[in-house]
Amino acid sequence: MNVDGKQMRPIWFDKDTETVRVIDQRFLPHQFIIKDLTHVDEVIHAIQEMVVRGAPLIGATGAAGVYVILVQENNQGMDDTWFSRECGRLKNARPTATNLRWGVNRVQAKVLEQTSHESRIQAALTESLAIMEEEADNCRQIGVHGLTLIQEIAARKPGQPVNILTHCNAGWLACIEYGTATAPIYTAHDAGIPVHVWVDETRPLNQGARLTAWELGKHGIPHTVITDNAGGHLMQHDQVDLVIVGTDRTTRAGDVANKIGTYLKALAARDNDIPFYVALPVSTFDWEITDGIRDIPIEERNPDEIRYVQGWHDDAIIRVQITPEDCPAANHAFDVTPARLVTGFITERGMCDASENAIKKMYPDQFKTD
Ligand code: MRU
């Protein structure tokens, strides 16, 4: 996407230095810092500490991490036991986004088809770059399919903006291009449809206030940051036409794990008869599970993320404590919205209902083990 006239992605392979590079999202929007990932421990750290975050980007970073394993200093060449153990460590860096396991597995399988170290490196690079291109294209297609939803609402309220609420950051920073939840918004805006986005700030790490607001601003899309608890009120007062969110893992039956607070938005949307859509690429479906509440692992992060808030003051990033010292805090990073509260999915293949049958019709190739 365009950042001050420069085409950027949140991850790329620098051909001159043969290194994987990422935008460090911890300091956006205040500081724009680029990091090199040259060792698997750096890749794991980047995923865990949310230098990179968002399900499709975590998957692409995991995929690139397999290449890093093979080229890092002290790599153990053709030792398959070592290689599989390092891939395993990578897959476990964060538990909820299924894309991580998907991306690492895909590249690992390609590597193991090769019989020399050089050809393994080449296979890892080729496959991880292919994943990045596919994810960019998937998000572009999500934008094309989701556009019809926004067009239909716009036709019912000519001359007025379509108000869309989103939670967390499911934009290009979380993906490779366009985003998932934001792709239909970009497509609609670029097609001349007036849109306005309510951006949930998304405590504790404020991905909405820091990242989604920054992305939308750079693209000239009207938006307003709101507190995480404001959505229900706005819905009761006809200020929200549509909710679109992303997801970290969606079961084959349509239960959706996404950033903590998503479930409450879905409940409020249902109570107010507002369509609640989830945008996702194929890499975010977990084809092995049906019951999201029981089977999706929910990450619990460091409680300090609740106790402290980070911001920009006097030309520097500062961190301030907002709770009493040593206050007990619990930091559940995701929740699960049951399929019954989801109006539908926007995928790269089109839109479908949140039910096992509809998902199966959309992805018959993925259900082939039945
Ligand atoms: O903890 P994060 O910032 O990685 O959580 C991200 C989200 O919850 C996104 O909504 C999700 O990954 C979908 S990204 C297209």
Residues whose N, C-alpha, C, O or C-beta is under 5 A from the ligand:
A	BS01	MRU	R53 G54 A55 P56 H167 C168 N169 A170 A174 T180 Q207 G246 T247 D248 N258 K259
